[in-house]
Amino acid sequence: MNDAEARALLTRMFEAAIAAAQPDLCIPPHLPARPKGRTVVIGAGKASAAMARAVEKAWGEPLEGLVVTRYGYAVPCDHIEIVEAAHPVPDAAGEVASRRLLDLVSSLGPDDLVLALISGGGSALLAAPPEGATLDDERALNRALLACGASIGEMNLVRRHLSAIKGGRLAAACHPARVVTLVISDVPGDDPVDIASGPTVGDPTTCDEALEIIRRRNIALPTSLMDILTSGRGESVKPDDPRLAGDEVRLVVTPQAALEAAAAGGRTAGPIDVHILGDAIEGEARDVGTVMAGIARQVARRDQPFRRPCILLSGGETTVTLRGEGRGGRNVEFLLSTAIALDGEAGVHGLAGDTDGVDGVEEIAGAVLTPDTLARAWDAGIDPKASLAANDGHGFFGALGDAVVTGPTLTNVNDFRAILIV
């Protein structure tokens, strides 16, 4: 298999993972029965607009509602209003939309149904600072969390205690209406409380746990936010809160399902075994890349623990601790670290990308690795280790013409990593 064939195969697998997580496919089987009263659709996340469109197609009328999605991710709907806002750092549009969502559900009755459409990205899009804090405070919090190397679970735990809408508060505002939440998972473990920081599910964690993360990660919080945590005023809505009684959460698609679709696509290429190593791999992106390179090298040289040709698939959400001034991106950081550790190992190709089409803050999904990646970089005058030190994976792969650009995918089931050994 030559480089072009390997690139085409890995690209098809990435596309298969994205296609398996499209809302039009996964939403209709999970819709609840119609209520006696009104149906109000609310939502947040990079996939929420596409989820709303899928609901309209499957449900018809009557419907009303509002969802907030990332700039560029809106799709036309007939009855559900779509609002765009900023991600990963919140903006005023997200704050206005969040306040409108709370107002929209505040006067519902027990015969009404709230259909909540939640996907990854909702934590930033639902920008509703708690009383005593400002949007600038929430923006500072998000920047600090993104830069400190915290896991997605840690970040969202903190966010749940510093919000007027996350951590079950949106569901509580819907009471006494029944809430059915349809979730597209983008987090390791698929726990709904961590997806978009759980706006419609009860949160068992505490302000004290949030403070422990703040201290351990050495995060400098605005005074207003630290006061909210230390006073306990940021305590979230708990799972046993009577306002949440009767509510339901349905996972409609997960990272594992996307990896299985990619694996099925890979097996159509001929006698190639596909191995899913895990759908919830976390850790520093560069460290995960070094480990993955070690496994790939063992396969390439010794046919252990798998025989060639084979593909190693993994998902989850790695983290990047910012040290340099580069363009970032956890998937390209992973892939650059993998390339450096492989050091030109023959027969090893790779693709890493975010299934939402945005790796970090760039409108670039990820990148492709070939056996001659490092050689081509040196020929172009690019030092791979210097690029990694600067957190500049996007700059590195972009200069080589190896960036993967999908545009808005309208879904989000987190990271996709595929290593092909031939």
C-alpha positions as a Markdown table, in Angstrom:
| # | Residue | x | y | z |
|---|---|---|---|---|
| 1 | Met | 0.0 | 0.0 | 0.0 |
| 2 | Asn | 1.5 | 3.3 | -1.1 |
| 3 | Asp | 1.2 | 6.7 | 0.7 |
| 4 | Ala | -1.8 | 7.8 | -1.4 |
| 5 | Glu | -3.7 | 4.6 | -0.8 |
| 6 | Ala | -3.0 | 4.7 | 2.9 |
| 7 | Arg | -4.1 | 8.3 | 3.2 |
| 8 | Ala | -7.3 | 7.5 | 1.3 |
| 9 | Leu | -8.1 | 4.6 | 3.5 |
| 10 | Leu | -7.6 | 6.5 | 6.7 |
| 11 | Thr | -9.6 | 9.4 | 5.4 |
| 12 | Arg | -12.5 | 7.1 | 4.5 |
| 13 | Met | -12.5 | 5.7 | 8.0 |
| 14 | Phe | -12.5 | 9.2 | 9.6 |
| 15 | Glu | -15.5 | 10.1 | 7.3 |
| 16 | Ala | -17.2 | 6.8 | 8.4 |
| 17 | Ala | -16.9 | 7.8 | 12.0 |
| 18 | Ile | -18.4 | 11.2 | 11.4 |
| 19 | Ala | -21.2 | 9.8 | 9.2 |
| 20 | Ala | -22.2 | 7.3 | 12.0 |
| 21 | Ala | -22.7 | 10.2 | 14.4 |
| 22 | Gln | -24.9 | 12.3 | 12.2 |
| 23 | Pro | -28.1 | 13.5 | 14.0 |
| 24 | Asp | -30.4 | 12.6 | 11.1 |
| 25 | Leu | -29.4 | 9.0 | 11.7 |
| 26 | Cys | -29.3 | 8.7 | 15.4 |
| 27 | Ile | -32.0 | 11.1 | 16.8 |
| 28 | Pro | -35.3 | 9.6 | 15.4 |
| 29 | Pro | -35.1 | 6.2 | 17.2 |
| 30 | His | -34.7 | 8.0 | 20.6 |
| 31 | Leu | -37.6 | 10.5 | 20.4 |
| 32 | Pro | -40.2 | 10.2 | 23.2 |
| 33 | Ala | -43.9 | 10.0 | 22.9 |
| 34 | Arg | -45.8 | 13.3 | 22.4 |
| 35 | Pro | -47.0 | 15.0 | 25.5 |
| 36 | Lys | -50.5 | 16.2 | 26.3 |
| 37 | Gly | -49.2 | 19.8 | 26.4 |
| 38 | Arg | -46.6 | 21.8 | 24.6 |
| 39 | Thr | -43.3 | 20.5 | 23.3 |
| 40 | Val | -40.4 | 22.9 | 23.7 |
| 41 | Val | -37.0 | 22.0 | 22.2 |
| 42 | Ile | -33.9 | 23.5 | 23.8 |
| 43 | Gly | -30.3 | 22.6 | 23.3 |
| 44 | Ala | -26.6 | 23.5 | 23.2 |
| 45 | Gly | -23.6 | 22.2 | 21.5 |
| 46 | Lys | -21.8 | 21.9 | 18.1 |
| 47 | Ala | -24.3 | 19.3 | 17.0 |
| 48 | Ser | -27.4 | 20.9 | 18.5 |
| 49 | Ala | -28.7 | 22.7 | 15.4 |
| 50 | Ala | -28.4 | 19.5 | 13.3 |
| 51 | Met | -30.1 | 17.6 | 16.1 |
| 52 | Ala | -33.0 | 20.2 | 16.1 |
| 53 | Arg | -33.4 | 19.7 | 12.3 |
| 54 | Ala | -33.5 | 15.9 | 12.8 |
| 55 | Val | -36.2 | 16.4 | 15.4 |
| 56 | Glu | -38.3 | 18.6 | 13.1 |
| 57 | Lys | -38.0 | 16.0 | 10.2 |
| 58 | Ala | -39.0 | 13.1 | 12.4 |
| 59 | Trp | -41.6 | 14.9 | 14.6 |
| 60 | Gly | -43.3 | 17.4 | 12.4 |
| 61 | Glu | -45.6 | 20.0 | 14.2 |
| 62 | Pro | -46.3 | 21.4 | 16.7 |
| 63 | Leu | -42.8 | 22.3 | 17.9 |
| 64 | Glu | -41.1 | 25.4 | 19.3 |
| 65 | Gly | -37.8 | 26.1 | 20.9 |
| 66 | Leu | -34.3 | 27.5 | 20.9 |
| 67 | Val | -30.9 | 26.0 | 20.6 |
| 68 | Val | -27.4 | 27.5 | 20.6 |
| 69 | Thr | -24.6 | 26.2 | 18.5 |
| 70 | Arg | -21.1 | 27.3 | 17.4 |
| 71 | Tyr | -20.6 | 30.0 | 14.8 |
| 72 | Gly | -20.7 | 28.2 | 11.4 |
| 73 | Tyr | -22.7 | 25.2 | 12.7 |
| 74 | Ala | -26.2 | 26.5 | 12.2 |
| 75 | Val | -28.6 | 24.7 | 9.9 |
| 76 | Pro | -32.1 | 25.9 | 8.9 |
| 77 | Cys | -35.1 | 24.9 | 11.0 |
| 78 | Asp | -38.8 | 25.7 | 10.5 |
| 79 | His | -40.0 | 26.0 | 14.1 |
| 80 | Ile | -36.9 | 25.9 | 16.3 |
| 81 | Glu | -34.8 | 29.0 | 16.5 |
| 82 | Ile | -31.1 | 28.5 | 16.0 |
| 83 | Val | -28.6 | 30.9 | 17.6 |
| 84 | Glu | -24.9 | 31.0 | 17.1 |
| 85 | Ala | -22.3 | 31.8 | 19.7 |
| 86 | Ala | -18.5 | 31.5 | 20.4 |
| 87 | His | -16.6 | 28.4 | 21.3 |
| 88 | Pro | -14.3 | 27.5 | 23.1 |
| 89 | Val | -14.3 | 30.9 | 24.9 |
| 90 | Pro | -17.8 | 32.3 | 25.5 |
| 91 | Asp | -19.1 | 35.6 | 24.2 |
| 92 | Ala | -22.1 | 37.9 | 24.7 |
| 93 | Ala | -24.2 | 36.0 | 22.2 |
| 94 | Gly | -23.9 | 32.8 | 24.2 |
| 95 | Glu | -24.8 | 34.7 | 27.4 |
| 96 | Val | -27.9 | 36.2 | 25.8 |
| 97 | Ala | -29.0 | 32.8 | 24.4 |
| 98 | Ser | -28.5 | 31.2 | 27.8 |
| 99 | Arg | -30.7 | 33.7 | 29.5 |
| 100 | Arg | -33.3 | 33.3 | 26.8 |
| 101 | Leu | -33.3 | 29.5 | 27.3 |
| 102 | Leu | -33.9 | 29.9 | 31.0 |
| 103 | Asp | -36.8 | 32.4 | 30.3 |
| 104 | Leu | -38.3 | 30.1 | 27.7 |
| 105 | Val | -38.8 | 27.2 | 30.1 |
| 106 | Ser | -39.7 | 29.2 | 33.2 |
| 107 | Ser | -43.5 | 29.0 | 32.7 |
| 108 | Leu | -44.1 | 25.4 | 31.6 |
| 109 | Gly | -46.6 | 23.1 | 33.3 |
| 110 | Pro | -46.7 | 19.4 | 34.2 |
| 111 | Asp | -48.3 | 18.3 | 30.9 |
| 112 | Asp | -45.5 | 20.0 | 28.9 |
| 113 | Leu | -42.4 | 18.3 | 27.5 |
| 114 | Val | -38.9 | 19.8 | 27.2 |
| 115 | Leu | -36.8 | 18.0 | 24.7 |
| 116 | Ala | -33.2 | 19.0 | 25.4 |
| 117 | Leu | -30.6 | 18.4 | 22.7 |
| 118 | Ile | -27.1 | 18.3 | 24.2 |
| 119 | Ser | -23.7 | 17.7 | 22.5 |
| 120 | Gly | -20.1 | 18.6 | 23.0 |
| 121 | Gly | -19.2 | 22.3 | 23.0 |
| 122 | Gly | -22.2 | 23.3 | 25.1 |
| 123 | Ser | -20.1 | 24.2 | 28.1 |
| 124 | Ala | -18.8 | 27.3 | 26.3 |
| 125 | Leu | -22.0 | 28.0 | 24.4 |
| 126 | Leu | -24.1 | 28.1 | 27.6 |
| 127 | Ala | -22.5 | 31.2 | 29.0 |
| 128 | Ala | -24.5 | 32.3 | 32.0 |
| 129 | Pro | -22.3 | 33.6 | 34.8 |
| 130 | Pro | -23.7 | 33.1 | 38.4 |
| 131 | Glu | -24.9 | 35.9 | 40.4 |
| 132 | Gly | -22.0 | 38.1 | 41.5 |
| 133 | Ala | -19.9 | 37.2 | 38.4 |
| 134 | Thr | -19.6 | 38.6 | 34.9 |
| 135 | Leu | -19.1 | 37.2 | 31.4 |
| 136 | Asp | -15.5 | 38.4 | 31.5 |
| 137 | Asp | -15.0 | 36.2 | 34.6 |
| 138 | Glu | -16.4 | 33.2 | 32.8 |
| 139 | Arg | -14.2 | 33.9 | 29.8 |
| 140 | Ala | -11.2 | 34.1 | 32.1 |
| 141 | Leu | -12.2 | 30.8 | 33.7 |
| 142 | Asn | -12.5 | 29.1 | 30.3 |
| 143 | Arg | -9.1 | 30.3 | 29.1 |
| 144 | Ala | -7.4 | 29.2 | 32.3 |
| 145 | Leu | -9.0 | 25.7 | 32.1 |
| 146 | Leu | -8.0 | 25.3 | 28.5 |
| 147 | Ala | -4.4 | 26.2 | 29.2 |
| 148 | Cys | -3.7 | 24.3 | 32.4 |
| 149 | Gly | -3.8 | 20.7 | 31.1 |
| 150 | Ala | -6.9 | 19.7 | 33.0 |
| 151 | Ser | -9.0 | 16.8 | 31.8 |
| 152 | Ile | -12.4 | 17.4 | 30.3 |
| 153 | Gly | -13.9 | 15.9 | 33.4 |
| 154 | Glu | -12.0 | 18.3 | 35.6 |
| 155 | Met | -12.9 | 21.3 | 33.5 |
| 156 | Asn | -16.6 | 20.5 | 33.4 |
| 157 | Leu | -16.7 | 19.8 | 37.1 |
| 158 | Val | -15.4 | 23.3 | 37.8 |
| 159 | Arg | -17.7 | 24.8 | 35.2 |
| 160 | Arg | -20.8 | 23.2 | 36.8 |
| 161 | His | -20.2 | 25.1 | 40.0 |
| 162 | Leu | -19.6 | 28.4 | 38.4 |
| 163 | Ser | -22.7 | 28.8 | 36.2 |
| 164 | Ala | -26.4 | 29.8 | 36.4 |
| 165 | Ile | -27.4 | 27.2 | 33.8 |
| 166 | Lys | -25.0 | 24.2 | 33.9 |
| 167 | Gly | -24.9 | 21.6 | 36.6 |
| 168 | Gly | -28.6 | 20.7 | 36.4 |
| 169 | Arg | -29.8 | 24.2 | 36.7 |
| 170 | Leu | -31.5 | 24.3 | 33.3 |
| 171 | Ala | -33.5 | 21.2 | 34.1 |
| 172 | Ala | -34.5 | 22.6 | 37.5 |
| 173 | Ala | -35.8 | 25.7 | 35.7 |
| 174 | Cys | -38.0 | 23.5 | 33.5 |
| 175 | His | -39.9 | 22.1 | 36.5 |
| 176 | Pro | -42.7 | 21.0 | 36.6 |
| 177 | Ala | -42.4 | 20.1 | 32.9 |
| 178 | Arg | -40.8 | 16.7 | 32.1 |
| 179 | Val | -37.4 | 16.9 | 30.6 |
| 180 | Val | -36.1 | 14.3 | 28.1 |
| 181 | Thr | -32.4 | 14.9 | 27.2 |
| 182 | Leu | -31.0 | 13.4 | 24.0 |
| 183 | Val | -27.2 | 13.4 | 24.2 |
| 184 | Ile | -24.4 | 13.0 | 21.7 |
| 185 | Ser | -21.4 | 12.1 | 23.8 |
| 186 | Asp | -18.0 | 13.7 | 23.3 |
| 187 | Val | -16.5 | 12.7 | 26.7 |
| 188 | Pro | -14.5 | 9.7 | 27.9 |
| 189 | Gly | -16.9 | 7.4 | 29.8 |
| 190 | Asp | -20.1 | 9.0 | 28.3 |
| 191 | Asp | -21.3 | 10.4 | 31.6 |
| 192 | Pro | -24.1 | 12.9 | 30.8 |
| 193 | Val | -23.0 | 15.1 | 33.7 |
| 194 | Asp | -19.8 | 15.8 | 31.8 |
| 195 | Ile | -21.3 | 16.5 | 28.4 |
| 196 | Ala | -21.8 | 20.3 | 28.0 |
| 197 | Ser | -21.3 | 20.4 | 31.8 |
| 198 | Gly | -24.6 | 18.7 | 32.4 |
| 199 | Pro | -27.2 | 21.5 | 32.1 |
| 200 | Thr | -30.1 | 19.1 | 32.4 |
| 201 | Val | -28.8 | 16.3 | 34.7 |
| 202 | Gly | -28.2 | 16.2 | 38.4 |
| 203 | Asp | -24.6 | 16.7 | 39.6 |
| 204 | Pro | -23.2 | 14.6 | 42.5 |
| 205 | Thr | -20.0 | 16.6 | 42.8 |
| 206 | Thr | -19.3 | 19.6 | 45.1 |
| 207 | Cys | -17.8 | 23.0 | 45.3 |
| 208 | Asp | -15.0 | 21.5 | 47.5 |
| 209 | Glu | -14.1 | 19.2 | 44.6 |
| 210 | Ala | -14.0 | 22.1 | 42.3 |
| 211 | Leu | -11.7 | 24.0 | 44.7 |
| 212 | Glu | -9.4 | 21.0 | 44.9 |
| 213 | Ile | -9.0 | 21.1 | 41.1 |
| 214 | Ile | -8.4 | 24.8 | 41.1 |
| 215 | Arg | -5.6 | 24.4 | 43.6 |
| 216 | Arg | -4.0 | 21.3 | 42.1 |
| 217 | Arg | -4.0 | 22.8 | 38.7 |
| 218 | Asn | -2.7 | 26.2 | 40.1 |
| 219 | Ile | -5.5 | 28.1 | 38.3 |
| 220 | Ala | -5.7 | 31.8 | 39.2 |
| 221 | Leu | -9.5 | 32.5 | 39.4 |
| 222 | Pro | -11.1 | 35.9 | 39.4 |
| 223 | Thr | -12.0 | 36.9 | 43.0 |
| 224 | Ser | -15.7 | 36.8 | 42.3 |
| 225 | Leu | -15.5 | 33.1 | 41.2 |
| 226 | Met | -13.3 | 32.0 | 44.0 |
| 227 | Asp | -15.8 | 33.6 | 46.5 |
| 228 | Ile | -18.7 | 31.7 | 44.9 |
| 229 | Leu | -16.8 | 28.4 | 45.4 |
| 230 | Thr | -15.5 | 29.0 | 48.9 |
| 231 | Ser | -18.9 | 30.2 | 50.1 |
| 232 | Gly | -20.7 | 27.2 | 48.7 |
| 233 | Arg | -23.0 | 29.5 | 46.7 |
| 234 | Gly | -21.9 | 27.6 | 43.5 |
| 235 | Glu | -23.4 | 24.3 | 44.6 |
| 236 | Ser | -25.0 | 22.5 | 41.7 |
| 237 | Val | -28.4 | 20.8 | 41.5 |
| 238 | Lys | -28.1 | 17.2 | 42.9 |
| 239 | Pro | -29.4 | 14.0 | 41.3 |
| 240 | Asp | -32.0 | 13.6 | 44.1 |
| 241 | Asp | -33.5 | 17.1 | 43.7 |
| 242 | Pro | -37.3 | 16.7 | 43.4 |
| 243 | Arg | -37.4 | 19.1 | 40.5 |
| 244 | Leu | -35.6 | 16.5 | 38.4 |
| 245 | Ala | -37.9 | 13.6 | 39.3 |
| 246 | Gly | -39.2 | 11.9 | 36.2 |
| 247 | Asp | -36.6 | 13.4 | 33.9 |
| 248 | Glu | -34.8 | 11.1 | 31.5 |
| 249 | Val | -31.5 | 11.1 | 29.7 |
| 250 | Arg | -30.9 | 9.1 | 26.4 |
| 251 | Leu | -27.5 | 8.6 | 24.9 |
| 252 | Val | -28.1 | 8.6 | 21.2 |
| 253 | Val | -24.6 | 8.1 | 19.9 |
| 254 | Thr | -21.2 | 7.6 | 21.5 |
| 255 | Pro | -17.5 | 7.7 | 20.5 |
| 256 | Gln | -17.5 | 3.9 | 20.6 |
| 257 | Ala | -20.2 | 3.7 | 18.0 |
| 258 | Ala | -18.2 | 6.0 | 15.7 |
| 259 | Leu | -15.0 | 3.9 | 16.2 |
| 260 | Glu | -17.0 | 0.8 | 15.4 |
| 261 | Ala | -18.2 | 2.4 | 12.1 |
| 262 | Ala | -14.7 | 3.4 | 11.2 |
| 263 | Ala | -13.4 | -0.1 | 12.0 |
| 264 | Ala | -16.1 | -1.6 | 9.7 |
| 265 | Gly | -15.0 | 0.7 | 6.9 |
| 266 | Gly | -11.3 | -0.2 | 7.4 |
| 267 | Arg | -12.1 | -3.9 | 7.1 |
| 268 | Thr | -13.5 | -3.4 | 3.6 |
| 269 | Ala | -10.0 | -2.5 | 2.3 |
| 270 | Gly | -8.8 | -6.1 | 2.2 |
| 271 | Pro | -7.1 | -8.4 | 4.7 |
| 272 | Ile | -6.4 | -5.7 | 7.3 |
| 273 | Asp | -7.2 | -6.3 | 10.9 |
| 274 | Val | -8.7 | -3.3 | 12.8 |
| 275 | His | -8.2 | -3.1 | 16.6 |
| 276 | Ile | -10.0 | -0.6 | 18.8 |
| 277 | Leu | -7.6 | 0.2 | 21.7 |
| 278 | Gly | -10.1 | 2.3 | 23.6 |
| 279 | Asp | -12.8 | 5.0 | 23.3 |
| 280 | Ala | -11.9 | 6.9 | 26.4 |
| 281 | Ile | -8.1 | 7.5 | 26.3 |
| 282 | Glu | -7.0 | 10.6 | 28.1 |
| 283 | Gly | -3.7 | 12.2 | 29.2 |
| 284 | Glu | -1.3 | 14.7 | 27.7 |
| 285 | Ala | -1.6 | 14.5 | 23.9 |
| 286 | Arg | 2.2 | 14.3 | 23.5 |
| 287 | Asp | 2.5 | 11.5 | 26.0 |
| 288 | Val | -0.3 | 9.5 | 24.4 |
| 289 | Gly | 1.5 | 10.0 | 21.0 |
| 290 | Thr | 4.7 | 8.6 | 22.4 |
| 291 | Val | 3.0 | 5.5 | 23.8 |
| 292 | Met | 1.0 | 5.0 | 20.5 |
| 293 | Ala | 4.3 | 5.2 | 18.6 |
| 294 | Gly | 5.8 | 2.5 | 20.8 |
| 295 | Ile | 2.9 | 0.1 | 20.1 |
| 296 | Ala | 3.1 | 0.8 | 16.4 |
| 297 | Arg | 6.8 | 0.2 | 16.3 |
| 298 | Gln | 6.4 | -3.1 | 18.1 |
| 299 | Val | 3.8 | -4.2 | 15.5 |
| 300 | Ala | 6.0 | -3.0 | 12.6 |
| 301 | Arg | 9.1 | -4.8 | 13.8 |
| 302 | Arg | 7.8 | -7.8 | 15.7 |
| 303 | Asp | 4.2 | -8.4 | 14.7 |
| 304 | Gln | 3.3 | -7.9 | 18.4 |
| 305 | Pro | 0.7 | -7.6 | 19.9 |
| 306 | Phe | -0.9 | -7.6 | 16.5 |
| 307 | Arg | 0.2 | -8.9 | 13.1 |
| 308 | Arg | 0.6 | -6.6 | 10.1 |
| 309 | Pro | -1.2 | -5.2 | 8.2 |
| 310 | Cys | -3.4 | -3.7 | 10.8 |
| 311 | Ile | -5.0 | -0.5 | 12.0 |
| 312 | Leu | -5.0 | 0.8 | 15.6 |
| 313 | Leu | -8.0 | 2.9 | 16.4 |
| 314 | Ser | -8.6 | 5.0 | 19.5 |
| 315 | Gly | -10.8 | 7.8 | 20.8 |
| 316 | Gly | -11.3 | 9.9 | 23.9 |
| 317 | Glu | -10.0 | 13.3 | 24.7 |
| 318 | Thr | -6.4 | 14.2 | 25.4 |
| 319 | Thr | -5.2 | 17.4 | 26.8 |
| 320 | Val | -2.6 | 20.0 | 26.0 |
| 321 | Thr | -0.7 | 22.0 | 28.6 |
| 322 | Leu | 0.2 | 25.2 | 26.7 |
| 323 | Arg | 3.9 | 26.0 | 26.9 |
| 324 | Gly | 4.5 | 27.7 | 23.6 |
| 325 | Glu | 2.9 | 30.3 | 21.3 |
| 326 | Gly | 1.9 | 27.9 | 18.5 |
| 327 | Arg | -1.6 | 27.3 | 17.1 |
| 328 | Gly | -2.2 | 24.2 | 19.3 |
| 329 | Gly | -4.7 | 21.4 | 18.7 |
| 330 | Arg | -4.6 | 18.2 | 20.7 |
| 331 | Asn | -5.0 | 15.9 | 17.8 |
| 332 | Val | -2.1 | 17.5 | 15.8 |
| 333 | Glu | 0.0 | 17.6 | 19.0 |
| 334 | Phe | -0.7 | 13.9 | 19.4 |
| 335 | Leu | 0.3 | 13.2 | 15.8 |
| 336 | Leu | 3.4 | 15.3 | 15.9 |
| 337 | Ser | 4.6 | 13.5 | 19.0 |
| 338 | Thr | 3.8 | 10.2 | 17.4 |
| 339 | Ala | 5.9 | 11.2 | 14.3 |
| 340 | Ile | 8.9 | 12.2 | 16.4 |
| 341 | Ala | 8.8 | 9.0 | 18.4 |
| 342 | Leu | 8.5 | 6.9 | 15.3 |
| 343 | Asp | 11.4 | 8.7 | 13.7 |
| 344 | Gly | 10.5 | 7.7 | 10.2 |
| 345 | Glu | 9.5 | 4.1 | 10.9 |
| 346 | Ala | 8.8 | 2.4 | 7.6 |
| 347 | Gly | 5.2 | 1.4 | 6.8 |
| 348 | Val | 3.5 | 3.5 | 9.5 |
| 349 | His | 0.8 | 6.0 | 8.6 |
| 350 | Gly | -1.7 | 7.8 | 10.7 |
| 351 | Leu | -4.6 | 10.3 | 10.9 |
| 352 | Ala | -5.8 | 12.1 | 13.9 |
| 353 | Gly | -8.7 | 14.5 | 14.0 |
| 354 | Asp | -11.6 | 15.9 | 16.0 |
| 355 | Thr | -14.9 | 14.6 | 14.7 |
| 356 | Asp | -16.5 | 18.1 | 15.0 |
| 357 | Gly | -14.0 | 19.4 | 12.4 |
| 358 | Val | -12.2 | 21.8 | 14.8 |
| 359 | Asp | -9.0 | 20.8 | 16.6 |
| 360 | Gly | -8.4 | 23.3 | 19.3 |
| 361 | Val | -9.5 | 26.7 | 18.0 |
| 362 | Glu | -8.6 | 26.1 | 14.4 |
| 363 | Glu | -11.0 | 25.4 | 11.6 |
| 364 | Ile | -8.9 | 22.3 | 10.9 |
| 365 | Ala | -10.0 | 18.9 | 11.9 |
| 366 | Gly | -6.5 | 17.3 | 12.2 |
| 367 | Ala | -3.7 | 16.0 | 10.1 |
| 368 | Val | -2.1 | 13.0 | 8.3 |
| 369 | Leu | 1.2 | 11.2 | 9.2 |
| 370 | Thr | 3.3 | 9.4 | 6.6 |
| 371 | Pro | 6.6 | 7.5 | 7.0 |
| 372 | Asp | 8.5 | 10.5 | 5.5 |
| 373 | Thr | 6.8 | 13.2 | 7.5 |
| 374 | Leu | 10.0 | 14.1 | 9.5 |
| 375 | Ala | 12.2 | 13.9 | 6.4 |
| 376 | Arg | 9.9 | 16.3 | 4.5 |
| 377 | Ala | 9.8 | 18.7 | 7.5 |
| 378 | Trp | 13.6 | 18.8 | 7.7 |
| 379 | Asp | 13.8 | 19.4 | 3.9 |
| 380 | Ala | 11.5 | 22.3 | 4.4 |
| 381 | Gly | 13.6 | 23.8 | 7.2 |
| 382 | Ile | 11.1 | 22.9 | 9.9 |
| 383 | Asp | 12.3 | 21.4 | 13.2 |
| 384 | Pro | 9.7 | 18.9 | 14.5 |
| 385 | Lys | 10.8 | 19.0 | 18.1 |
| 386 | Ala | 10.8 | 22.8 | 18.1 |
| 387 | Ser | 7.2 | 22.8 | 16.6 |
| 388 | Leu | 6.1 | 20.4 | 19.4 |
| 389 | Ala | 7.7 | 22.5 | 22.1 |
| 390 | Ala | 5.8 | 25.5 | 20.7 |
| 391 | Asn | 2.5 | 23.6 | 20.6 |
| 392 | Asp | 2.4 | 24.3 | 16.9 |
| 393 | Gly | 1.1 | 21.1 | 15.4 |
| 394 | His | -1.2 | 23.0 | 13.1 |
| 395 | Gly | 1.7 | 25.1 | 11.8 |
| 396 | Phe | 3.8 | 22.0 | 11.3 |
| 397 | Phe | 1.4 | 19.8 | 9.3 |
| 398 | Gly | -0.1 | 22.8 | 7.5 |
| 399 | Ala | 3.3 | 23.6 | 6.1 |
| 400 | Leu | 3.7 | 20.1 | 4.8 |
| 401 | Gly | 0.2 | 20.1 | 3.1 |
| 402 | Asp | -1.0 | 17.4 | 5.5 |
| 403 | Ala | -3.8 | 19.2 | 7.3 |
| 404 | Val | -7.2 | 17.5 | 7.3 |
| 405 | Val | -10.0 | 20.1 | 6.7 |
| 406 | Thr | -13.6 | 18.9 | 6.8 |
| 407 | Gly | -15.6 | 22.1 | 7.5 |
| 408 | Pro | -18.4 | 21.9 | 10.1 |
| 409 | Thr | -19.3 | 18.2 | 10.5 |
| 410 | Leu | -22.5 | 19.0 | 12.5 |
| 411 | Thr | -21.7 | 16.4 | 15.1 |
| 412 | Asn | -19.2 | 15.8 | 17.8 |
| 413 | Val | -18.0 | 12.4 | 19.2 |
| 414 | Asn | -14.6 | 13.6 | 20.2 |
| 415 | Asp | -11.1 | 12.5 | 19.0 |
| 416 | Phe | -10.4 | 10.0 | 16.2 |
| 417 | Arg | -7.0 | 8.4 | 16.0 |
| 418 | Ala | -6.0 | 5.8 | 13.5 |
| 419 | Ile | -2.5 | 4.3 | 13.0 |
| 420 | Leu | -2.0 | 2.0 | 10.0 |
| 421 | Ile | 0.9 | -0.4 | 10.0 |
| 422 | Val | 1.6 | -2.2 | 6.7 |
